[in-house]
Amino acid sequence: MLTTIAIILLILWLIGVIALPSIGGLIYILLVVAIILFLIRIIRGQNPVK
């Protein structure tokens, strides 16, 4: 689930950087949060793509 969210956010971030630079920053922050949550799940030993 988190992987799907991270991929969607990555795509939206790329669109935001190219088309709407003001929205790209917000999506970048959400992408970073998704990656941090993904890494926390890996560190805790849980399935990161559950």
Secondary structure as GFF3:
##gff-version 3
##sequence-region A 1 50
A	DSSP	alpha_helix	2	18	.	.	.	ID=ss1
A	DSSP	alpha_helix	21	44	.	.	.	ID=ss2
###
